[in-house]
Amino acid sequence: MTTSASTMMEKIEQYLVHKRSMGYKMIKVVSRLRAFARYADLHAPAGPLTVDLALRWATSSKGTKRITQIRLLGIVRSLARYLAMFDPQTEIPPQQMLGAADSRIPPHIYTRREITALIRDVLISRR
């Protein structure tokens, strides 16, 4: 990355070039990274990427599910690791700052009664 990149949008475009040069397609995250760049350039022009800035962006949309906020912060974390190589003021958001990214619904263990009812319903529906 060149030191001439002053806006977050310029930094992100250079990050995308770098990642693509290594074979990453970066298709799914481009719009999210650019949305972050617009936010950063508006709220912290020419400033470094900070944990506070990343957290404010990831949680800025009302009604956004927590899992989405966690994933947004993860996208910015990857960017921050890259930017930290060129700007020592860059802060990398910690893992699981908003919680775990892979939240799973606990499995349902069917009772004998539920299994019997399911089998009965399947057999009845086949008639």
DSSP file (Angstrom, degrees, kcal/mol; ACC not computed):
  #  RESIDUE AA STRUCTURE BP1 BP2  ACC     N-H-->O    O-->H-N    N-H-->O    O-->H-N    TCO  KAPPA ALPHA  PHI   PSI    X-CA   Y-CA   Z-CA
    1    1 A M              0   0    0      0, 0.0     2,-0.2     0, 0.0    10,-0.1   0.000 360.0 360.0 360.0 140.5    0.0    0.0    0.0
    2    2 A T    >   -     0   0    0      1,-0.1     3,-1.0     9,-0.0    12,-0.1  -0.548 360.0-128.0 -85.4 155.4    1.3    3.5   -0.8
    3    3 A T  T 3  S+     0   0    0      1,-0.2    -1,-0.1    -2,-0.2    83,-0.0   0.542  99.1  79.8 -78.1  -5.9    1.4    6.1    1.9
    4    4 A S  T 3   +     0   0    0      6,-0.0     2,-0.6     2,-0.0    -1,-0.2   0.642  63.4 106.2 -76.9 -13.1   -0.5    8.5   -0.4
    5    5 A A    <   +     0   0    0     -3,-1.0     3,-0.0     1,-0.2     0, 0.0  -0.541  37.2 160.4 -69.1 115.8   -3.8    6.9    0.5
    6    6 A S        +     0   0    0     -2,-0.6     2,-0.2     0, 0.0    40,-0.2   0.741  50.3  64.1-110.5 -30.8   -5.5    9.4    2.7
    7    7 A T  S  > S-     0   0    0      1,-0.1     4,-2.1    38,-0.1     5,-0.1  -0.614  81.7-123.6 -92.7 157.1   -9.2    8.5    2.6
    8    8 A M  H  > S+     0   0    0     29,-0.3     4,-2.8    -2,-0.2     5,-0.2   0.862 113.4  58.8 -64.3 -34.2  -10.5    5.2    3.9
    9    9 A M  H  > S+     0   0    0     28,-0.3     4,-2.4     2,-0.2    -1,-0.2   0.921 106.7  47.0 -60.5 -43.3  -12.0    4.6    0.5
   10   10 A E  H  > S+     0   0    0      2,-0.2     4,-2.0     1,-0.2    -1,-0.2   0.904 112.4  50.2 -64.3 -41.0   -8.5    4.8   -1.1
   11   11 A K  H  X S+     0   0    0     -4,-2.1     4,-2.2     1,-0.2    -2,-0.2   0.908 111.6  48.2 -63.4 -41.4   -7.1    2.5    1.6
   12   12 A I  H  X S+     0   0    0     -4,-2.8     4,-2.8     2,-0.2    -2,-0.2   0.897 108.5  53.1 -68.5 -39.6   -9.9   -0.1    1.0
   13   13 A E  H  X S+     0   0    0     -4,-2.4     4,-2.0     1,-0.2    -1,-0.2   0.906 111.3  46.9 -62.0 -39.4   -9.4    0.0   -2.8
   14   14 A Q  H  X S+     0   0    0     -4,-2.0     4,-2.4     2,-0.2    -2,-0.2   0.879 110.8  52.8 -67.7 -37.6   -5.7   -0.7   -2.2
   15   15 A Y  H  X S+     0   0    0     -4,-2.2     4,-2.8     2,-0.2    -2,-0.2   0.914 108.9  49.7 -61.4 -43.8   -6.7   -3.5    0.2
   16   16 A L  H  X S+     0   0    0     -4,-2.8     4,-2.7     2,-0.2     5,-0.2   0.903 110.0  50.2 -63.6 -41.6   -9.0   -5.0   -2.4
   17   17 A V  H  X S+     0   0    0     -4,-2.0     4,-2.0     2,-0.2    -1,-0.2   0.931 112.2  48.8 -60.3 -45.3   -6.2   -4.9   -5.0
   18   18 A H  H  X S+     0   0    0     -4,-2.4     4,-0.8     2,-0.2    -2,-0.2   0.940 113.4  45.2 -60.2 -50.2   -3.9   -6.6   -2.6
   19   19 A K  H ><>S+     0   0    0     -4,-2.8     5,-2.0     1,-0.2     3,-0.8   0.901 113.2  50.1 -63.9 -41.4   -6.3   -9.4   -1.7
   20   20 A R  H ><5S+     0   0    0     -4,-2.7     3,-1.6     1,-0.2    -1,-0.2   0.846 103.1  60.4 -66.4 -32.3   -7.3  -10.0   -5.3
   21   21 A S  H 3<5S+     0   0    0     -4,-2.0    -1,-0.2     1,-0.3    -2,-0.2   0.740 103.8  52.1 -66.1 -21.0   -3.6  -10.2   -6.3
   22   22 A M  T <<5S-     0   0    0     -4,-0.8    -1,-0.3    -3,-0.8    -2,-0.2   0.364 130.0 -96.0 -95.0   3.6   -3.4  -13.2   -3.9
   23   23 A G  T < 5S+     0   0    0     -3,-1.6     2,-0.2     1,-0.3    -3,-0.2   0.373  78.3 137.8 102.2  -4.9   -6.4  -14.9   -5.5
   24   24 A Y      < -     0   0    0     -5,-2.0    -1,-0.3    -6,-0.1    -2,-0.1  -0.562  42.3-155.0 -74.9 137.9   -9.2  -13.8   -3.3
   25   25 A K        -     0   0    0     -2,-0.2    -1,-0.1     1,-0.0    -5,-0.1   0.836  11.1-164.6 -82.8 -33.4  -12.3  -12.8   -5.2
   26   26 A M     >  +     0   0    0     -7,-0.1     4,-0.9     1,-0.1    -6,-0.1   0.750  38.1 139.7  58.9  27.6  -13.7  -10.5   -2.4
   27   27 A I  T  4  +     0   0    0      1,-0.2     4,-0.5     2,-0.2     3,-0.4   0.928  65.4  44.9 -68.9 -46.8  -17.1  -10.5   -4.1
   28   28 A K  T  4 S+     0   0    0      1,-0.2     4,-0.3     2,-0.1    -1,-0.2   0.777 116.8  42.6 -73.2 -27.1  -19.3  -10.7   -1.0
   29   29 A V  T  > S+     0   0    0      1,-0.1     4,-2.9     2,-0.1     5,-0.3   0.566  86.5  89.2 -99.9  -8.4  -17.5   -8.1    1.2
   30   30 A V  H  X S+     0   0    0     -4,-0.9     4,-2.5    -3,-0.4     5,-0.2   0.928  91.2  45.5 -57.7 -48.7  -16.8   -5.3   -1.4
   31   31 A S  H  > S+     0   0    0     -4,-0.5     4,-1.9     1,-0.2    -1,-0.2   0.875 114.4  49.5 -64.9 -35.6  -20.1   -3.5   -0.8
   32   32 A R  H  > S+     0   0    0     -4,-0.3     4,-2.2     2,-0.2    -1,-0.2   0.914 111.3  48.4 -68.4 -42.8  -19.7   -3.8    3.0
   33   33 A L  H  X S+     0   0    0     -4,-2.9     4,-2.4     1,-0.2    -2,-0.2   0.907 112.3  48.5 -64.1 -41.2  -16.1   -2.5    2.9
   34   34 A R  H  X S+     0   0    0     -4,-2.5     4,-2.4    -5,-0.3    -1,-0.2   0.866 109.0  53.4 -68.3 -34.5  -17.1    0.5    0.8
   35   35 A A  H  X S+     0   0    0     -4,-1.9     4,-2.1    -5,-0.2    -1,-0.2   0.907 109.9  48.6 -64.0 -40.9  -20.0    1.2    3.1
   36   36 A F  H  X S+     0   0    0     -4,-2.2     4,-3.3     2,-0.2     5,-0.2   0.911 109.1  53.5 -63.0 -41.6  -17.5    1.3    6.0
   37   37 A A  H  X S+     0   0    0     -4,-2.4     4,-3.0     2,-0.2   -28,-0.3   0.918 108.7  48.4 -60.5 -44.4  -15.2    3.6    3.9
   38   38 A R  H  X S+     0   0    0     -4,-2.4     4,-1.4     2,-0.2    -1,-0.2   0.921 114.2  46.9 -61.8 -42.7  -18.0    6.0    3.4
   39   39 A Y  H  X S+     0   0    0     -4,-2.1     4,-2.8     2,-0.2     5,-0.3   0.936 114.7  46.0 -63.1 -47.5  -18.9    5.9    7.1
   40   40 A A  H  X S+     0   0    0     -4,-3.3     4,-2.9     1,-0.2     7,-0.2   0.908 111.5  51.0 -64.3 -43.2  -15.2    6.4    8.1
   41   41 A D  H  < S+     0   0    0     -4,-3.0    -1,-0.2    -5,-0.2    -2,-0.2   0.786 115.9  43.4 -67.4 -25.3  -14.6    9.2    5.7
   42   42 A L  H  < S+     0   0    0     -4,-1.4    -2,-0.2    -5,-0.2    -1,-0.2   0.888 125.3  30.3 -82.0 -43.3  -17.6   11.0    7.0
   43   43 A H  H  < S+     0   0    0     -4,-2.8    -2,-0.2     1,-0.2    -3,-0.2   0.690 137.4  18.1 -95.0 -20.6  -17.1   10.4   10.7
   44   44 A A  S >< S-     0   0    0     -4,-2.9     3,-2.1    -5,-0.3    -1,-0.2  -0.389  79.6-163.5-146.9  62.9  -13.3   10.3   11.0
   45   45 A P  T 3  S-     0   0    0      0, 0.0    -4,-0.1     0, 0.0   -38,-0.1  -0.244  75.8  -7.2 -58.3 131.4  -11.9   11.8    7.8
   46   46 A A  T 3  S+     0   0    0      1,-0.2   -39,-0.1   -40,-0.2    -5,-0.1   0.561 106.1 128.5  61.9  10.4   -8.2   11.0    7.3
   47   47 A G    <   -     0   0    0     -3,-2.1    -1,-0.2    -7,-0.2    -3,-0.1  -0.447  64.3 -96.4 -89.4 168.2   -8.1    9.3   10.7
   48   48 A P        -     0   0    0      0, 0.0     2,-0.6     0, 0.0    -1,-0.1  -0.344  44.5 -93.0 -76.4 163.9   -6.8    5.9   11.4
   49   49 A L        -     0   0    0     31,-0.1    42,-3.0    -2,-0.1     2,-0.3  -0.691  53.8-175.4 -75.9 121.5   -9.1    2.9   11.7
   50   50 A T     >  -     0   0    0     -2,-0.6     4,-2.4    40,-0.2     5,-0.2  -0.797  39.0-116.9-117.5 161.2   -9.9    2.6   15.4
   51   51 A V  H  > S+     0   0    0     -2,-0.3     4,-2.8     1,-0.2     5,-0.2   0.908 117.2  53.3 -60.0 -42.8  -11.9    0.0   17.4
   52   52 A D  H  > S+     0   0    0      2,-0.2     4,-2.7     1,-0.2    -1,-0.2   0.923 109.3  47.5 -60.1 -45.8  -14.4    2.7   18.3
   53   53 A L  H  > S+     0   0    0      2,-0.2     4,-2.2     1,-0.2    -1,-0.2   0.929 114.0  46.9 -62.0 -46.3  -14.9    3.7   14.7
   54   54 A A  H  X S+     0   0    0     -4,-2.4     4,-2.6     1,-0.2    -2,-0.2   0.910 113.9  47.9 -63.0 -43.1  -15.4    0.0   13.6
   55   55 A L  H  X S+     0   0    0     -4,-2.8     4,-1.7     2,-0.2    -2,-0.2   0.908 110.4  51.2 -65.9 -42.6  -17.7   -0.7   16.5
   56   56 A R  H  < S+     0   0    0     -4,-2.7     4,-0.3    -5,-0.2    -1,-0.2   0.907 113.6  45.7 -61.8 -40.8  -19.8    2.4   15.8
   57   57 A W  H >< S+     0   0    0     -4,-2.2     3,-1.4     1,-0.2     4,-0.4   0.946 111.1  50.8 -67.1 -47.4  -20.2    1.5   12.1
   58   58 A A  H 3< S+     0   0    0     -4,-2.6    -1,-0.2     1,-0.3    -2,-0.2   0.801 120.6  35.3 -62.4 -28.9  -21.0   -2.2   12.8
   59   59 A T  T 3< S+     0   0    0     -4,-1.7    -1,-0.3    -5,-0.2    -2,-0.2   0.265  91.2  97.8-107.5  11.2  -23.7   -1.3   15.2
   60   60 A S    <   +     0   0    0     -3,-1.4     2,-0.5    -4,-0.3    -1,-0.1   0.791  61.3  82.9 -75.8 -28.4  -25.0    1.9   13.5
   61   61 A S  S >  S-     0   0    0     -4,-0.4     3,-1.5    -3,-0.2     2,-0.1  -0.656  79.1-130.4 -83.8 122.7  -28.0    0.5   11.6
   62   62 A K  T 3  S+     0   0    0     -2,-0.5     3,-0.1     1,-0.2    -2,-0.1  -0.435  90.9  22.0 -67.0 140.4  -31.1    0.2   13.8
   63   63 A G  T 3  S+     0   0    0      1,-0.3     2,-0.3    -2,-0.1    -1,-0.2   0.445  84.7 142.1  82.9  -0.2  -32.8   -3.2   13.6
   64   64 A T    <   -     0   0    0     -3,-1.5    -1,-0.3    -5,-0.1     5,-0.0  -0.596  55.4-114.9 -75.8 131.9  -29.6   -5.0   12.4
   65   65 A K     >  -     0   0    0     -2,-0.3     4,-2.0     1,-0.1     3,-0.4  -0.286  19.0-118.4 -65.4 151.4  -29.3   -8.4   14.0
   66   66 A R  H  > S+     0   0    0      1,-0.2     4,-2.4     2,-0.2     5,-0.2   0.875 113.9  56.7 -58.5 -40.7  -26.4   -9.0   16.4
   67   67 A I  H  > S+     0   0    0      1,-0.2     4,-2.0     2,-0.2    -1,-0.2   0.870 106.8  50.2 -62.4 -35.5  -25.0  -11.8   14.1
   68   68 A T  H  > S+     0   0    0     -3,-0.4     4,-2.5     2,-0.2    -1,-0.2   0.911 109.3  50.7 -67.6 -42.0  -24.8   -9.3   11.2
   69   69 A Q  H  X S+     0   0    0     -4,-2.0     4,-2.3     1,-0.2    -2,-0.2   0.896 109.6  51.3 -60.6 -40.6  -23.1   -6.8   13.5
   70   70 A I  H  X S+     0   0    0     -4,-2.4     4,-1.7     1,-0.2    -1,-0.2   0.908 111.3  47.1 -63.0 -42.8  -20.6   -9.5   14.5
   71   71 A R  H  X S+     0   0    0     -4,-2.0     4,-1.9     2,-0.2    -2,-0.2   0.886 110.1  52.6 -68.4 -38.6  -19.9  -10.3   10.8
   72   72 A L  H  X S+     0   0    0     -4,-2.5     4,-2.0     1,-0.2    -2,-0.2   0.924 109.1  49.7 -61.5 -43.7  -19.5   -6.6    9.9
   73   73 A L  H  X S+     0   0    0     -4,-2.3     4,-2.1     1,-0.2    -1,-0.2   0.858 107.7  55.1 -63.6 -34.1  -16.9   -6.2   12.6
   74   74 A G  H  X S+     0   0    0     -4,-1.7     4,-1.8     2,-0.2    -1,-0.2   0.874 105.3  52.2 -65.0 -38.1  -15.1   -9.3   11.3
   75   75 A I  H  X S+     0   0    0     -4,-1.9     4,-1.6     1,-0.2    -2,-0.2   0.921 112.4  45.1 -63.0 -43.9  -14.9   -7.8    7.9
   76   76 A V  H  X S+     0   0    0     -4,-2.0     4,-2.8     1,-0.2    -2,-0.2   0.840 107.0  60.0 -69.9 -33.0  -13.3   -4.6    9.3
   77   77 A R  H  X S+     0   0    0     -4,-2.1     4,-2.0     2,-0.2    -1,-0.2   0.914 104.9  48.9 -61.0 -42.6  -11.0   -6.7   11.6
   78   78 A S  H  X S+     0   0    0     -4,-1.8     4,-1.5     1,-0.2    -1,-0.2   0.920 112.3  48.1 -63.3 -43.5   -9.5   -8.3    8.5
   79   79 A L  H  X S+     0   0    0     -4,-1.6     4,-2.7     1,-0.2    -2,-0.2   0.914 108.9  54.7 -60.4 -43.3   -9.0   -4.8    6.9
   80   80 A A  H  X S+     0   0    0     -4,-2.8     4,-2.4     1,-0.2    -2,-0.2   0.874 102.9  55.6 -61.9 -38.6   -7.5   -3.5   10.1
   81   81 A R  H  X S+     0   0    0     -4,-2.0     4,-0.5     1,-0.2    -1,-0.2   0.910 111.5  44.8 -59.9 -40.8   -4.9   -6.3   10.2
   82   82 A Y  H >< S+     0   0    0     -4,-1.5     3,-1.3     1,-0.2     4,-0.4   0.950 114.0  47.6 -66.7 -49.9   -3.8   -5.2    6.7
   83   83 A L  H >X S+     0   0    0     -4,-2.7     4,-2.2     1,-0.3     3,-1.6   0.812 100.1  67.8 -64.2 -30.0   -3.8   -1.5    7.5
   84   84 A A  H 3< S+     0   0    0     -4,-2.4    -1,-0.3     1,-0.3    -2,-0.2   0.746  89.9  64.7 -63.3 -22.4   -1.8   -2.0   10.7
   85   85 A M  T << S+     0   0    0     -3,-1.3    -1,-0.3    -4,-0.5    -2,-0.2   0.768 116.3  27.6 -69.1 -23.7    1.2   -3.0    8.6
   86   86 A F  T <4 S+     0   0    0     -3,-1.6    -2,-0.2    -4,-0.4    -1,-0.2   0.639 125.2  42.8-111.8 -21.8    1.3    0.5    7.2
   87   87 A D    ><  -     0   0    0     -4,-2.2     3,-2.0     1,-0.1    -1,-0.2  -0.922  59.0-162.7-133.4 106.8   -0.2    2.6    9.9
   88   88 A P  T 3  S+     0   0    0      0, 0.0    -1,-0.1     0, 0.0    -4,-0.1   0.647  89.6  66.3 -65.7 -12.6    0.9    2.0   13.5
   89   89 A Q  T 3  S+     0   0    0      2,-0.1     2,-0.1   -39,-0.0    -5,-0.1   0.588  75.4 112.6 -82.2  -9.4   -2.1    4.0   14.8
   90   90 A T    <   -     0   0    0     -3,-2.0     2,-0.4    -7,-0.2   -40,-0.2  -0.423  57.4-151.1 -65.3 133.8   -4.5    1.4   13.3
   91   91 A E        -     0   0    0    -42,-3.0    -8,-0.1    -2,-0.1    -2,-0.1  -0.904   4.0-143.0-108.2 136.4   -6.4   -0.5   16.0
   92   92 A I        -     0   0    0     -2,-0.4   -41,-0.1   -12,-0.1   -15,-0.1  -0.873  21.5-123.9-101.1 118.6   -7.6   -4.1   15.4
   93   93 A P        -     0   0    0      0, 0.0     3,-0.1     0, 0.0   -13,-0.0  -0.363  34.6-110.6 -60.2 135.4  -10.9   -4.9   16.9
   94   94 A P    >   -     0   0    0      0, 0.0     3,-1.2     0, 0.0   -17,-0.1  -0.282  35.2 -94.1 -67.3 152.0  -10.6   -7.9   19.3
   95   95 A Q  T 3  S+     0   0    0      1,-0.2     5,-0.1     2,-0.1   -21,-0.0  -0.323 108.5  11.9 -58.4 146.1  -12.2  -11.3   18.4
   96   96 A Q  T 3  S+     0   0    0      3,-0.2    -1,-0.2     1,-0.1     3,-0.1   0.742  77.5 147.2  55.6  29.8  -15.6  -11.8   19.8
   97   97 A M  S <  S+     0   0    0     -3,-1.2    -2,-0.1     1,-0.2    -1,-0.1   0.862  85.0  26.1 -60.3 -36.0  -16.0   -8.2   20.8
   98   98 A L  S    S-     0   0    0      1,-0.5    -1,-0.2   -28,-0.1     2,-0.2   0.363 132.7 -82.6-106.3   2.5  -19.7   -8.5   20.1
   99   99 A G  S    S-     0   0    0     -3,-0.1    -1,-0.5   -29,-0.1    -3,-0.2  -0.697  70.5 -30.1 123.1-178.0  -20.0  -12.2   20.8
  100  100 A A        -     0   0    0     -2,-0.2     3,-0.2     1,-0.1   -30,-0.1  -0.498  44.8-143.9 -76.5 141.7  -19.3  -15.4   18.8
  101  101 A A  S    S+     0   0    0      1,-0.2     2,-0.9    -2,-0.2    -1,-0.1   0.781  90.8  58.3 -76.5 -28.0  -19.9  -15.3   15.0
  102  102 A D        +     0   0    0      2,-0.0     2,-0.6    -3,-0.0    -1,-0.2  -0.678  67.0 170.2-107.8  79.7  -21.2  -18.8   14.8
  103  103 A S        -     0   0    0     -2,-0.9     2,-0.3    -3,-0.2   -36,-0.0  -0.797  14.4-165.2 -90.8 125.4  -24.3  -18.9   17.0
  104  104 A R        -     0   0    0     -2,-0.6    -2,-0.0     3,-0.0     0, 0.0  -0.819  23.7-115.1-111.1 148.2  -26.2  -22.0   16.5
  105  105 A I        -     0   0    0     -2,-0.3     3,-0.1     1,-0.1     0, 0.0  -0.653  44.1-106.3 -75.1 133.2  -29.7  -22.9   17.6
  106  106 A P        -     0   0    0      0, 0.0    -1,-0.1     0, 0.0     2,-0.0  -0.335  41.6-104.4 -60.8 142.1  -29.6  -25.7   20.1
  107  107 A P        -     0   0    0      0, 0.0     2,-0.6     0, 0.0    -3,-0.0  -0.321  26.4-126.6 -68.2 150.3  -30.7  -29.0   18.6
  108  108 A H        -     0   0    0     -3,-0.1     2,-0.7    -2,-0.0    -3,-0.0  -0.874  15.9-150.9 -97.3 124.6  -34.2  -30.4   19.5
  109  109 A I        -     0   0    0     -2,-0.6     2,-0.1     0, 0.0     0, 0.0  -0.856  19.3-134.3 -95.8 115.4  -34.1  -33.9   20.8
  110  110 A Y        -     0   0    0     -2,-0.7     2,-0.1     1,-0.1    -2,-0.0  -0.426  13.1-134.0 -72.2 141.2  -37.4  -35.6   19.8
  111  111 A T     >  -     0   0    0     -2,-0.1     4,-2.4     1,-0.1     5,-0.2  -0.420  28.3-104.8 -83.5 167.0  -39.2  -37.6   22.5
  112  112 A R  H  > S+     0   0    0      1,-0.2     4,-2.6     2,-0.2     5,-0.2   0.898 123.6  53.6 -58.1 -40.6  -40.6  -41.1   21.8
  113  113 A R  H  > S+     0   0    0      1,-0.2     4,-2.2     2,-0.2    -1,-0.2   0.911 109.4  47.2 -62.6 -43.2  -44.1  -39.5   21.7
  114  114 A E  H  > S+     0   0    0      2,-0.2     4,-2.4     1,-0.2    -1,-0.2   0.897 112.2  49.8 -66.3 -40.1  -43.0  -36.9   19.1
  115  115 A I  H  X S+     0   0    0     -4,-2.4     4,-2.5     2,-0.2     5,-0.2   0.929 111.1  49.3 -64.0 -45.1  -41.3  -39.6   16.9
  116  116 A T  H  X S+     0   0    0     -4,-2.6     4,-2.6     1,-0.2    -2,-0.2   0.915 111.4  49.4 -59.4 -44.0  -44.4  -41.8   17.0
  117  117 A A  H  X S+     0   0    0     -4,-2.2     4,-2.4     2,-0.2    -1,-0.2   0.892 110.9  50.1 -64.7 -40.0  -46.6  -38.8   16.0
  118  118 A L  H  X S+     0   0    0     -4,-2.4     4,-2.3     2,-0.2    -2,-0.2   0.926 112.1  46.7 -63.0 -45.7  -44.2  -38.0   13.1
  119  119 A I  H  X S+     0   0    0     -4,-2.5     4,-2.7     1,-0.2     5,-0.2   0.924 112.4  50.6 -63.5 -44.1  -44.2  -41.5   11.8
  120  120 A R  H  X S+     0   0    0     -4,-2.6     4,-2.5     1,-0.2    -1,-0.2   0.919 110.6  49.4 -58.8 -44.9  -48.0  -41.7   12.2
  121  121 A D  H  X S+     0   0    0     -4,-2.4     4,-2.2     2,-0.2    -1,-0.2   0.886 111.7  48.7 -63.8 -39.0  -48.4  -38.4   10.2
  122  122 A V  H  X S+     0   0    0     -4,-2.3     4,-1.1     2,-0.2    -2,-0.2   0.935 112.7  47.3 -65.8 -45.9  -46.1  -39.6    7.4
  123  123 A L  H  < S+     0   0    0     -4,-2.7     4,-0.4     1,-0.2     3,-0.3   0.893 113.4  48.2 -64.0 -39.5  -48.0  -43.0    7.1
  124  124 A I  H >< S+     0   0    0     -4,-2.5     3,-1.1     1,-0.2    -1,-0.2   0.890 108.4  54.3 -67.4 -40.1  -51.4  -41.2    7.1
  125  125 A S  H 3< S+     0   0    0     -4,-2.2    -1,-0.2     1,-0.2    -2,-0.2   0.719 102.4  59.0 -68.9 -19.9  -50.2  -38.7    4.5
  126  126 A R  T 3<        0   0    0     -4,-1.1    -1,-0.2    -3,-0.3    -2,-0.2   0.612 360.0 360.0 -82.8 -13.3  -49.1  -41.5    2.1
  127  127 A R    <         0   0    0     -3,-1.1    -1,-0.2    -4,-0.4    -2,-0.1   0.486 360.0 360.0 -77.7 360.0  -52.6  -43.1    2.0
